[in-house]
Amino acid sequence: MLYIANITRDIEKNNNKLKFEISKITTDIKINKIELTTHQNSSYLKKLYYLYFSNTTHNDVPDVLSIEQLSKNTNIKLVKISK
């Protein structure tokens, strides 16, 4: 009888773990459904497409200035970026 009770307890622990995993997956599915309805906006999809699939033709490398160039030229616009 003790052997059966021990096996039953192991099965109960496993079932509780599976229930927790199922509820987590269910929550993820609900979030994905919300994201899907958000992403069905055509303008948003166009923006995503442009970000991931378009070829950039402009130069993304910023100009690097020396301190000397910076002190000579007063017509330089600087942009502060945060990390």
PyMOL Python script that loads the backbone (N, CA, C, O; Angstrom):
from pymol import cmd

cmd.read_pdbstr("""\
ATOM      1  N   MET A   1       0.822  -1.196   0.000  1.00  0.00           N
ATOM      2  CA  MET A   1       0.000   0.000   0.000  1.00  0.00           C
ATOM      3  C   MET A   1       0.868   1.263   0.000  1.00  0.00           C
ATOM      4  O   MET A   1       0.534   2.252  -0.651  1.00  0.00           O
ATOM      5  N   LEU A   2       1.966   1.220   0.723  1.00  0.00           N
ATOM      6  CA  LEU A   2       2.871   2.370   0.790  1.00  0.00           C
ATOM      7  C   LEU A   2       3.498   2.631  -0.578  1.00  0.00           C
ATOM      8  O   LEU A   2       3.699   3.785  -0.957  1.00  0.00           O
ATOM      9  N   TYR A   3       3.806   1.579  -1.313  1.00  0.00           N
ATOM     10  CA  TYR A   3       4.394   1.712  -2.646  1.00  0.00           C
ATOM     11  C   TYR A   3       3.441   2.444  -3.584  1.00  0.00           C
ATOM     12  O   TYR A   3       3.864   3.318  -4.340  1.00  0.00           O
ATOM     13  N   ILE A   4       2.162   2.095  -3.539  1.00  0.00           N
ATOM     14  CA  ILE A   4       1.166   2.726  -4.403  1.00  0.00           C
ATOM     15  C   ILE A   4       0.994   4.199  -4.022  1.00  0.00           C
ATOM     16  O   ILE A   4       0.846   5.052  -4.897  1.00  0.00           O
ATOM     17  N   ALA A   5       1.011   4.497  -2.733  1.00  0.00           N
ATOM     18  CA  ALA A   5       0.872   5.893  -2.284  1.00  0.00           C
ATOM     19  C   ALA A   5       2.057   6.730  -2.756  1.00  0.00           C
ATOM     20  O   ALA A   5       1.890   7.891  -3.131  1.00  0.00           O
ATOM     21  N   ASN A   6       3.245   6.149  -2.738  1.00  0.00           N
ATOM     22  CA  ASN A   6       4.441   6.860  -3.184  1.00  0.00           C
ATOM     23  C   ASN A   6       4.362   7.164  -4.687  1.00  0.00           C
ATOM     24  O   ASN A   6       4.687   8.270  -5.119  1.00  0.00           O
ATOM     25  N   ILE A   7       3.933   6.187  -5.466  1.00  0.00           N
ATOM     26  CA  ILE A   7       3.785   6.382  -6.911  1.00  0.00           C
ATOM     27  C   ILE A   7       2.702   7.424  -7.190  1.00  0.00           C
ATOM     28  O   ILE A   7       2.861   8.266  -8.074  1.00  0.00           O
ATOM     29  N   THR A   8       1.607   7.367  -6.440  1.00  0.00           N
ATOM     30  CA  THR A   8       0.521   8.327  -6.610  1.00  0.00           C
ATOM     31  C   THR A   8       1.009   9.746  -6.328  1.00  0.00           C
ATOM     32  O   THR A   8       0.646  10.680  -7.043  1.00  0.00           O
ATOM     33  N   ARG A   9       1.827   9.911  -5.294  1.00  0.00           N
ATOM     34  CA  ARG A   9       2.367  11.234  -4.966  1.00  0.00           C
ATOM     35  C   ARG A   9       3.268  11.758  -6.093  1.00  0.00           C
ATOM     36  O   ARG A   9       3.215  12.940  -6.431  1.00  0.00           O
ATOM     37  N   ASP A  10       4.083  10.891  -6.665  1.00  0.00           N
ATOM     38  CA  ASP A  10       4.929  11.294  -7.792  1.00  0.00           C
ATOM     39  C   ASP A  10       4.088  11.724  -8.996  1.00  0.00           C
ATOM     40  O   ASP A  10       4.406  12.704  -9.672  1.00  0.00           O
ATOM     41  N   ILE A  11       3.028  10.987  -9.249  1.00  0.00           N
ATOM     42  CA  ILE A  11       2.134  11.330 -10.358  1.00  0.00           C
ATOM     43  C   ILE A  11       1.458  12.668 -10.088  1.00  0.00           C
ATOM     44  O   ILE A  11       1.298  13.479 -11.000  1.00  0.00           O
ATOM     45  N   GLU A  12       1.061  12.902  -8.840  1.00  0.00           N
ATOM     46  CA  GLU A  12       0.425  14.162  -8.482  1.00  0.00           C
ATOM     47  C   GLU A  12       1.387  15.343  -8.656  1.00  0.00           C
ATOM     48  O   GLU A  12       0.981  16.401  -9.136  1.00  0.00           O
ATOM     49  N   LYS A  13       2.641  15.173  -8.276  1.00  0.00           N
ATOM     50  CA  LYS A  13       3.648  16.220  -8.465  1.00  0.00           C
ATOM     51  C   LYS A  13       3.848  16.506  -9.953  1.00  0.00           C
ATOM     52  O   LYS A  13       3.929  17.662 -10.367  1.00  0.00           O
ATOM     53  N   ASN A  14       3.925  15.455 -10.738  1.00  0.00           N
ATOM     54  CA  ASN A  14       4.102  15.613 -12.179  1.00  0.00           C
ATOM     55  C   ASN A  14       2.894  16.321 -12.802  1.00  0.00           C
ATOM     56  O   ASN A  14       3.057  17.174 -13.674  1.00  0.00           O
ATOM     57  N   ASN A  15       1.690  15.970 -12.358  1.00  0.00           N
ATOM     58  CA  ASN A  15       0.482  16.616 -12.873  1.00  0.00           C
ATOM     59  C   ASN A  15       0.462  18.104 -12.532  1.00  0.00           C
ATOM     60  O   ASN A  15       0.083  18.927 -13.366  1.00  0.00           O
ATOM     61  N   ASN A  16       0.868  18.451 -11.315  1.00  0.00           N
ATOM     62  CA  ASN A  16       0.902  19.873 -10.931  1.00  0.00           C
ATOM     63  C   ASN A  16       1.910  20.643 -11.767  1.00  0.00           C
ATOM     64  O   ASN A  16       1.664  21.787 -12.151  1.00  0.00           O
ATOM     65  N   LYS A  17       3.039  20.019 -12.045  1.00  0.00           N
ATOM     66  CA  LYS A  17       4.049  20.667 -12.888  1.00  0.00           C
ATOM     67  C   LYS A  17       3.504  20.875 -14.303  1.00  0.00           C
ATOM     68  O   LYS A  17       3.695  21.938 -14.895  1.00  0.00           O
ATOM     69  N   LEU A  18       2.830  19.867 -14.839  1.00  0.00           N
ATOM     70  CA  LEU A  18       2.244  19.977 -16.174  1.00  0.00           C
ATOM     71  C   LEU A  18       1.143  21.035 -16.227  1.00  0.00           C
ATOM     72  O   LEU A  18       1.029  21.761 -17.215  1.00  0.00           O
ATOM     73  N   LYS A  19       0.330  21.129 -15.165  1.00  0.00           N
ATOM     74  CA  LYS A  19      -0.710  22.152 -15.121  1.00  0.00           C
ATOM     75  C   LYS A  19      -0.093  23.548 -15.157  1.00  0.00           C
ATOM     76  O   LYS A  19      -0.599  24.436 -15.843  1.00  0.00           O
ATOM     77  N   PHE A  20       0.994  23.738 -14.420  1.00  0.00           N
ATOM     78  CA  PHE A  20       1.677  25.033 -14.412  1.00  0.00           C
ATOM     79  C   PHE A  20       2.222  25.364 -15.802  1.00  0.00           C
ATOM     80  O   PHE A  20       2.066  26.491 -16.270  1.00  0.00           O
ATOM     81  N   GLU A  21       2.852  24.405 -16.459  1.00  0.00           N
ATOM     82  CA  GLU A  21       3.392  24.628 -17.804  1.00  0.00           C
ATOM     83  C   GLU A  21       2.273  24.924 -18.806  1.00  0.00           C
ATOM     84  O   GLU A  21       2.439  25.765 -19.689  1.00  0.00           O
ATOM     85  N   ILE A  22       1.152  24.245 -18.674  1.00  0.00           N
ATOM     86  CA  ILE A  22       0.016  24.483 -19.572  1.00  0.00           C
ATOM     87  C   ILE A  22      -0.535  25.892 -19.359  1.00  0.00           C
ATOM     88  O   ILE A  22      -0.860  26.576 -20.329  1.00  0.00           O
ATOM     89  N   SER A  23      -0.644  26.329 -18.118  1.00  0.00           N
ATOM     90  CA  SER A  23      -1.161  27.682 -17.870  1.00  0.00           C
ATOM     91  C   SER A  23      -0.201  28.744 -18.400  1.00  0.00           C
ATOM     92  O   SER A  23      -0.636  29.791 -18.880  1.00  0.00           O
ATOM     93  N   LYS A  24       1.098  28.477 -18.314  1.00  0.00           N
ATOM     94  CA  LYS A  24       2.082  29.414 -18.852  1.00  0.00           C
ATOM     95  C   LYS A  24       1.959  29.493 -20.381  1.00  0.00           C
ATOM     96  O   LYS A  24       1.991  30.586 -20.946  1.00  0.00           O
ATOM     97  N   ILE A  25       1.823  28.364 -21.038  1.00  0.00           N
ATOM     98  CA  ILE A  25       1.671  28.334 -22.495  1.00  0.00           C
ATOM     99  C   ILE A  25       0.366  29.011 -22.907  1.00  0.00           C
ATOM    100  O   ILE A  25       0.323  29.715 -23.916  1.00  0.00           O
ATOM    101  N   THR A  26      -0.691  28.802 -22.134  1.00  0.00           N
ATOM    102  CA  THR A  26      -1.974  29.439 -22.428  1.00  0.00           C
ATOM    103  C   THR A  26      -1.851  30.957 -22.353  1.00  0.00           C
ATOM    104  O   THR A  26      -2.409  31.668 -23.189  1.00  0.00           O
ATOM    105  N   THR A  27      -1.131  31.452 -21.363  1.00  0.00           N
ATOM    106  CA  THR A  27      -0.903  32.890 -21.233  1.00  0.00           C
ATOM    107  C   THR A  27      -0.109  33.409 -22.425  1.00  0.00           C
ATOM    108  O   THR A  27      -0.423  34.473 -22.960  1.00  0.00           O
ATOM    109  N   ASP A  28       0.913  32.673 -22.847  1.00  0.00           N
ATOM    110  CA  ASP A  28       1.701  33.070 -24.020  1.00  0.00           C
ATOM    111  C   ASP A  28       0.839  33.111 -25.277  1.00  0.00           C
ATOM    112  O   ASP A  28       1.000  34.002 -26.111  1.00  0.00           O
ATOM    113  N   ILE A  29      -0.063  32.167 -25.415  1.00  0.00           N
ATOM    114  CA  ILE A  29      -0.954  32.134 -26.583  1.00  0.00           C
ATOM    115  C   ILE A  29      -1.869  33.347 -26.575  1.00  0.00           C
ATOM    116  O   ILE A  29      -2.109  33.947 -27.623  1.00  0.00           O
ATOM    117  N   LYS A  30      -2.385  33.717 -25.405  1.00  0.00           N
ATOM    118  CA  LYS A  30      -3.248  34.899 -25.315  1.00  0.00           C
ATOM    119  C   LYS A  30      -2.473  36.146 -25.723  1.00  0.00           C
ATOM    120  O   LYS A  30      -2.996  36.989 -26.451  1.00  0.00           O
ATOM    121  N   ILE A  31      -1.236  36.271 -25.262  1.00  0.00           N
ATOM    122  CA  ILE A  31      -0.408  37.421 -25.619  1.00  0.00           C
ATOM    123  C   ILE A  31      -0.145  37.428 -27.120  1.00  0.00           C
ATOM    124  O   ILE A  31      -0.190  38.486 -27.748  1.00  0.00           O
ATOM    125  N   ASN A  32       0.127  36.266 -27.700  1.00  0.00           N
ATOM    126  CA  ASN A  32       0.377  36.182 -29.145  1.00  0.00           C
ATOM    127  C   ASN A  32      -0.863  36.567 -29.945  1.00  0.00           C
ATOM    128  O   ASN A  32      -0.744  37.166 -31.014  1.00  0.00           O
ATOM    129  N   LYS A  33      -2.041  36.234 -29.447  1.00  0.00           N
ATOM    130  CA  LYS A  33      -3.265  36.632 -30.139  1.00  0.00           C
ATOM    131  C   LYS A  33      -3.411  38.148 -30.127  1.00  0.00           C
ATOM    132  O   LYS A  33      -3.823  38.743 -31.123  1.00  0.00           O
ATOM    133  N   ILE A  34      -3.071  38.778 -28.996  1.00  0.00           N
ATOM    134  CA  ILE A  34      -3.132  40.237 -28.911  1.00  0.00           C
ATOM    135  C   ILE A  34      -2.127  40.854 -29.884  1.00  0.00           C
ATOM    136  O   ILE A  34      -2.443  41.822 -30.576  1.00  0.00           O
ATOM    137  N   GLU A  35      -0.921  40.293 -29.935  1.00  0.00           N
ATOM    138  CA  GLU A  35       0.088  40.794 -30.863  1.00  0.00           C
ATOM    139  C   GLU A  35      -0.364  40.618 -32.312  1.00  0.00           C
ATOM    140  O   GLU A  35      -0.111  41.482 -33.151  1.00  0.00           O
ATOM    141  N   LEU A  36      -1.017  39.526 -32.600  1.00  0.00           N
ATOM    142  CA  LEU A  36      -1.496  39.288 -33.965  1.00  0.00           C
ATOM    143  C   LEU A  36      -2.509  40.346 -34.379  1.00  0.00           C
ATOM    144  O   LEU A  36      -2.430  40.873 -35.489  1.00  0.00           O
ATOM    145  N   THR A  37      -3.445  40.659 -33.516  1.00  0.00           N
ATOM    146  CA  THR A  37      -4.434  41.672 -33.872  1.00  0.00           C
ATOM    147  C   THR A  37      -3.775  43.039 -34.031  1.00  0.00           C
ATOM    148  O   THR A  37      -4.200  43.843 -34.860  1.00  0.00           O
ATOM    149  N   THR A  38      -2.743  43.300 -33.241  1.00  0.00           N
ATOM    150  CA  THR A  38      -2.018  44.565 -33.374  1.00  0.00           C
ATOM    151  C   THR A  38      -1.261  44.607 -34.691  1.00  0.00           C
ATOM    152  O   THR A  38      -1.218  45.646 -35.349  1.00  0.00           O
ATOM    153  N   HIS A  39      -0.669  43.495 -35.078  1.00  0.00           N
ATOM    154  CA  HIS A  39       0.162  43.467 -36.272  1.00  0.00           C
ATOM    155  C   HIS A  39      -0.625  43.366 -37.571  1.00  0.00           C
ATOM    156  O   HIS A  39      -0.035  43.388 -38.651  1.00  0.00           O
ATOM    157  N   GLN A  40      -1.922  43.258 -37.485  1.00  0.00           N
ATOM    158  CA  GLN A  40      -2.709  43.200 -38.708  1.00  0.00           C
ATOM    159  C   GLN A  40      -2.953  44.585 -39.299  1.00  0.00           C
ATOM    160  O   GLN A  40      -3.560  44.718 -40.361  1.00  0.00           O
ATOM    161  N   ASN A  41      -2.484  45.596 -38.614  1.00  0.00           N
ATOM    162  CA  ASN A  41      -2.565  46.955 -39.133  1.00  0.00           C
ATOM    163  C   ASN A  41      -1.610  47.052 -40.322  1.00  0.00           C
ATOM    164  O   ASN A  41      -0.415  46.792 -40.177  1.00  0.00           O
ATOM    165  N   SER A  42      -2.117  47.418 -41.478  1.00  0.00           N
ATOM    166  CA  SER A  42      -1.307  47.384 -42.698  1.00  0.00           C
ATOM    167  C   SER A  42      -0.144  48.374 -42.669  1.00  0.00           C
ATOM    168  O   SER A  42       0.933  48.061 -43.175  1.00  0.00           O
ATOM    169  N   SER A  43      -0.334  49.549 -42.094  1.00  0.00           N
ATOM    170  CA  SER A  43       0.775  50.507 -42.059  1.00  0.00           C
ATOM    171  C   SER A  43       1.899  50.003 -41.154  1.00  0.00           C
ATOM    172  O   SER A  43       3.079  50.209 -41.435  1.00  0.00           O
ATOM    173  N   TYR A  44       1.516  49.346 -40.074  1.00  0.00           N
ATOM    174  CA  TYR A  44       2.533  48.781 -39.188  1.00  0.00           C
ATOM    175  C   TYR A  44       3.309  47.675 -39.903  1.00  0.00           C
ATOM    176  O   TYR A  44       4.529  47.581 -39.771  1.00  0.00           O
ATOM    177  N   LEU A  45       2.609  46.859 -40.644  1.00  0.00           N
ATOM    178  CA  LEU A  45       3.268  45.790 -41.392  1.00  0.00           C
ATOM    179  C   LEU A  45       4.207  46.345 -42.449  1.00  0.00           C
ATOM    180  O   LEU A  45       5.279  45.786 -42.682  1.00  0.00           O
ATOM    181  N   LYS A  46       3.816  47.439 -43.090  1.00  0.00           N
ATOM    182  CA  LYS A  46       4.697  48.067 -44.078  1.00  0.00           C
ATOM    183  C   LYS A  46       5.971  48.586 -43.431  1.00  0.00           C
ATOM    184  O   LYS A  46       7.059  48.465 -43.994  1.00  0.00           O
ATOM    185  N   LYS A  47       5.827  49.162 -42.245  1.00  0.00           N
ATOM    186  CA  LYS A  47       7.009  49.652 -41.524  1.00  0.00           C
ATOM    187  C   LYS A  47       7.932  48.500 -41.144  1.00  0.00           C
ATOM    188  O   LYS A  47       9.151  48.603 -41.274  1.00  0.00           O
ATOM    189  N   LEU A  48       7.348  47.412 -40.677  1.00  0.00           N
ATOM    190  CA  LEU A  48       8.169  46.241 -40.345  1.00  0.00           C
ATOM    191  C   LEU A  48       8.876  45.689 -41.571  1.00  0.00           C
ATOM    192  O   LEU A  48      10.053  45.332 -41.517  1.00  0.00           O
ATOM    193  N   TYR A  49       8.148  45.623 -42.671  1.00  0.00           N
ATOM    194  CA  TYR A  49       8.741  45.125 -43.902  1.00  0.00           C
ATOM    195  C   TYR A  49       9.918  46.000 -44.316  1.00  0.00           C
ATOM    196  O   TYR A  49      10.973  45.498 -44.705  1.00  0.00           O
ATOM    197  N   TYR A  50       9.727  47.302 -44.230  1.00  0.00           N
ATOM    198  CA  TYR A  50      10.797  48.226 -44.599  1.00  0.00           C
ATOM    199  C   TYR A  50      12.018  48.037 -43.695  1.00  0.00           C
ATOM    200  O   TYR A  50      13.157  48.075 -44.162  1.00  0.00           O
ATOM    201  N   LEU A  51      11.773  47.838 -42.418  1.00  0.00           N
ATOM    202  CA  LEU A  51      12.890  47.671 -41.484  1.00  0.00           C
ATOM    203  C   LEU A  51      13.707  46.412 -41.763  1.00  0.00           C
ATOM    204  O   LEU A  51      14.936  46.429 -41.690  1.00  0.00           O
ATOM    205  N   TYR A  52      13.019  45.331 -42.080  1.00  0.00           N
ATOM    206  CA  TYR A  52      13.717  44.056 -42.190  1.00  0.00           C
ATOM    207  C   TYR A  52      14.096  43.651 -43.606  1.00  0.00           C
ATOM    208  O   TYR A  52      15.042  42.885 -43.789  1.00  0.00           O
ATOM    209  N   PHE A  53      13.382  44.145 -44.611  1.00  0.00           N
ATOM    210  CA  PHE A  53      13.604  43.626 -45.951  1.00  0.00           C
ATOM    211  C   PHE A  53      14.077  44.646 -46.974  1.00  0.00           C
ATOM    212  O   PHE A  53      14.334  44.280 -48.121  1.00  0.00           O
ATOM    213  N   SER A  54      14.197  45.884 -46.607  1.00  0.00           N
ATOM    214  CA  SER A  54      14.637  46.868 -47.588  1.00  0.00           C
ATOM    215  C   SER A  54      16.156  47.017 -47.538  1.00  0.00           C
ATOM    216  O   SER A  54      16.783  46.855 -46.491  1.00  0.00           O
ATOM    217  N   ASN A  55      16.712  47.323 -48.672  1.00  0.00           N
ATOM    218  CA  ASN A  55      18.149  47.579 -48.733  1.00  0.00           C
ATOM    219  C   ASN A  55      18.394  49.045 -48.463  1.00  0.00           C
ATOM    220  O   ASN A  55      17.783  49.912 -49.088  1.00  0.00           O
ATOM    221  N   THR A  56      19.277  49.318 -47.542  1.00  0.00           N
ATOM    222  CA  THR A  56      19.560  50.711 -47.241  1.00  0.00           C
ATOM    223  C   THR A  56      20.599  51.224 -48.222  1.00  0.00           C
ATOM    224  O   THR A  56      21.623  50.582 -48.457  1.00  0.00           O
ATOM    225  N   THR A  57      20.327  52.372 -48.783  1.00  0.00           N
ATOM    226  CA  THR A  57      21.250  52.946 -49.756  1.00  0.00           C
ATOM    227  C   THR A  57      22.048  54.090 -49.176  1.00  0.00           C
ATOM    228  O   THR A  57      23.029  54.528 -49.778  1.00  0.00           O
ATOM    229  N   HIS A  58      21.650  54.578 -48.025  1.00  0.00           N
ATOM    230  CA  HIS A  58      22.391  55.680 -47.432  1.00  0.00           C
ATOM    231  C   HIS A  58      23.484  55.149 -46.511  1.00  0.00           C
ATOM    232  O   HIS A  58      23.444  53.998 -46.076  1.00  0.00           O
ATOM    233  N   ASN A  59      24.423  55.975 -46.232  1.00  0.00           N
ATOM    234  CA  ASN A  59      25.558  55.584 -45.405  1.00  0.00           C
ATOM    235  C   ASN A  59      25.169  55.686 -43.934  1.00  0.00           C
ATOM    236  O   ASN A  59      24.836  56.767 -43.449  1.00  0.00           O
ATOM    237  N   ASP A  60      25.212  54.563 -43.229  1.00  0.00           N
ATOM    238  CA  ASP A  60      24.845  54.549 -41.822  1.00  0.00           C
ATOM    239  C   ASP A  60      26.034  54.813 -40.898  1.00  0.00           C
ATOM    240  O   ASP A  60      25.866  54.898 -39.682  1.00  0.00           O
ATOM    241  N   VAL A  61      27.209  54.940 -41.459  1.00  0.00           N
ATOM    242  CA  VAL A  61      28.393  55.172 -40.638  1.00  0.00           C
ATOM    243  C   VAL A  61      28.472  56.659 -40.312  1.00  0.00           C
ATOM    244  O   VAL A  61      28.497  57.488 -41.222  1.00  0.00           O
ATOM    245  N   PRO A  62      28.511  57.006 -39.040  1.00  0.00           N
ATOM    246  CA  PRO A  62      28.560  58.426 -38.694  1.00  0.00           C
ATOM    247  C   PRO A  62      29.931  59.019 -38.979  1.00  0.00           C
ATOM    248  O   PRO A  62      30.940  58.314 -39.010  1.00  0.00           O
ATOM    249  N   ASP A  63      29.944  60.316 -39.185  1.00  0.00           N
ATOM    250  CA  ASP A  63      31.210  61.010 -39.377  1.00  0.00           C
ATOM    251  C   ASP A  63      31.936  61.112 -38.042  1.00  0.00           C
ATOM    252  O   ASP A  63      31.343  61.423 -37.009  1.00  0.00           O
ATOM    253  N   VAL A  64      33.220  60.845 -38.094  1.00  0.00           N
ATOM    254  CA  VAL A  64      34.037  60.941 -36.891  1.00  0.00           C
ATOM    255  C   VAL A  64      34.862  62.212 -36.997  1.00  0.00           C
ATOM    256  O   VAL A  64      35.556  62.441 -37.987  1.00  0.00           O
ATOM    257  N   LEU A  65      34.774  63.025 -35.970  1.00  0.00           N
ATOM    258  CA  LEU A  65      35.479  64.303 -35.956  1.00  0.00           C
ATOM    259  C   LEU A  65      36.574  64.280 -34.910  1.00  0.00           C
ATOM    260  O   LEU A  65      36.448  63.661 -33.853  1.00  0.00           O
ATOM    261  N   SER A  66      37.637  64.962 -35.232  1.00  0.00           N
ATOM    262  CA  SER A  66      38.686  65.116 -34.225  1.00  0.00           C
ATOM    263  C   SER A  66      38.376  66.360 -33.395  1.00  0.00           C
ATOM    264  O   SER A  66      37.544  67.184 -33.776  1.00  0.00           O
ATOM    265  N   ILE A  67      39.040  66.480 -32.286  1.00  0.00           N
ATOM    266  CA  ILE A  67      38.863  67.659 -31.441  1.00  0.00           C
ATOM    267  C   ILE A  67      39.270  68.916 -32.199  1.00  0.00           C
ATOM    268  O   ILE A  67      38.653  69.971 -32.048  1.00  0.00           O
ATOM    269  N   GLU A  68      40.300  68.795 -33.006  1.00  0.00           N
ATOM    270  CA  GLU A  68      40.779  69.935 -33.788  1.00  0.00           C
ATOM    271  C   GLU A  68      39.717  70.407 -34.774  1.00  0.00           C
ATOM    272  O   GLU A  68      39.461  71.605 -34.887  1.00  0.00           O
ATOM    273  N   GLN A  69      39.098  69.468 -35.486  1.00  0.00           N
ATOM    274  CA  GLN A  69      38.039  69.831 -36.434  1.00  0.00           C
ATOM    275  C   GLN A  69      36.842  70.441 -35.707  1.00  0.00           C
ATOM    276  O   GLN A  69      36.208  71.372 -36.203  1.00  0.00           O
ATOM    277  N   LEU A  70      36.554  69.918 -34.559  1.00  0.00           N
ATOM    278  CA  LEU A  70      35.430  70.407 -33.787  1.00  0.00           C
ATOM    279  C   LEU A  70      35.658  71.839 -33.308  1.00  0.00           C
ATOM    280  O   LEU A  70      34.737  72.655 -33.298  1.00  0.00           O
ATOM    281  N   SER A  71      36.885  72.131 -32.916  1.00  0.00           N
ATOM    282  CA  SER A  71      37.185  73.477 -32.428  1.00  0.00           C
ATOM    283  C   SER A  71      37.239  74.505 -33.571  1.00  0.00           C
ATOM    284  O   SER A  71      36.960  75.684 -33.353  1.00  0.00           O
ATOM    285  N   LYS A  72      37.593  74.068 -34.771  1.00  0.00           N
ATOM    286  CA  LYS A  72      37.683  74.989 -35.909  1.00  0.00           C
ATOM    287  C   LYS A  72      36.313  75.314 -36.495  1.00  0.00           C
ATOM    288  O   LYS A  72      36.037  76.464 -36.840  1.00  0.00           O
ATOM    289  N   ASN A  73      35.483  74.332 -36.603  1.00  0.00           N
ATOM    290  CA  ASN A  73      34.198  74.506 -37.263  1.00  0.00           C
ATOM    291  C   ASN A  73      33.097  74.683 -36.208  1.00  0.00           C
ATOM    292  O   ASN A  73      32.923  73.825 -35.342  1.00  0.00           O
ATOM    293  N   THR A  74      32.371  75.775 -36.281  1.00  0.00           N
ATOM    294  CA  THR A  74      31.291  76.020 -35.325  1.00  0.00           C
ATOM    295  C   THR A  74      29.934  75.638 -35.885  1.00  0.00           C
ATOM    296  O   THR A  74      28.924  75.772 -35.194  1.00  0.00           O
ATOM    297  N   ASN A  75      29.889  75.170 -37.111  1.00  0.00           N
ATOM    298  CA  ASN A  75      28.639  74.839 -37.768  1.00  0.00           C
ATOM    299  C   ASN A  75      28.347  73.326 -37.707  1.00  0.00           C
ATOM    300  O   ASN A  75      27.732  72.775 -38.620  1.00  0.00           O
ATOM    301  N   ILE A  76      28.779  72.678 -36.659  1.00  0.00           N
ATOM    302  CA  ILE A  76      28.586  71.233 -36.511  1.00  0.00           C
ATOM    303  C   ILE A  76      27.477  70.995 -35.496  1.00  0.00           C
ATOM    304  O   ILE A  76      27.477  71.574 -34.409  1.00  0.00           O
ATOM    305  N   LYS A  77      26.546  70.147 -35.860  1.00  0.00           N
ATOM    306  CA  LYS A  77      25.456  69.809 -34.943  1.00  0.00           C
ATOM    307  C   LYS A  77      25.788  68.463 -34.288  1.00  0.00           C
ATOM    308  O   LYS A  77      26.090  67.482 -34.967  1.00  0.00           O
ATOM    309  N   LEU A  78      25.725  68.443 -32.972  1.00  0.00           N
ATOM    310  CA  LEU A  78      26.004  67.228 -32.227  1.00  0.00           C
ATOM    311  C   LEU A  78      24.704  66.668 -31.682  1.00  0.00           C
ATOM    312  O   LEU A  78      23.762  67.396 -31.368  1.00  0.00           O
ATOM    313  N   VAL A  79      24.688  65.363 -31.584  1.00  0.00           N
ATOM    314  CA  VAL A  79      23.509  64.684 -31.053  1.00  0.00           C
ATOM    315  C   VAL A  79      23.956  63.828 -29.890  1.00  0.00           C
ATOM    316  O   VAL A  79      24.921  63.072 -30.001  1.00  0.00           O
ATOM    317  N   LYS A  80      23.261  63.945 -28.778  1.00  0.00           N
ATOM    318  CA  LYS A  80      23.580  63.139 -27.607  1.00  0.00           C
ATOM    319  C   LYS A  80      22.760  61.851 -27.663  1.00  0.00           C
ATOM    320  O   LYS A  80      21.544  61.885 -27.851  1.00  0.00           O
ATOM    321  N   ILE A  81      23.426  60.738 -27.501  1.00  0.00           N
ATOM    322  CA  ILE A  81      22.743  59.463 -27.482  1.00  0.00           C
ATOM    323  C   ILE A  81      22.968  58.820 -26.128  1.00  0.00           C
ATOM    324  O   ILE A  81      23.999  59.042 -25.494  1.00  0.00           O
ATOM    325  N   SER A  82      22.028  58.039 -25.692  1.00  0.00           N
ATOM    326  CA  SER A  82      22.184  57.347 -24.414  1.00  0.00           C
ATOM    327  C   SER A  82      22.441  55.887 -24.662  1.00  0.00           C
ATOM    328  O   SER A  82      22.002  55.325 -25.665  1.00  0.00           O
ATOM    329  N   LYS A  83      23.144  55.284 -23.759  1.00  0.00           N
ATOM    330  CA  LYS A  83      23.440  53.848 -23.865  1.00  0.00           C
ATOM    331  C   LYS A  83      22.669  53.077 -22.853  1.00  0.00           C
ATOM    332  O   LYS A  83      22.786  51.853 -22.788  1.00  0.00           O
TER     333      LYS A  83
END
""", "prot")
cmd.dss("prot")
cmd.show_as("cartoon", "prot")
cmd.util.cbc("prot")
cmd.orient("prot")
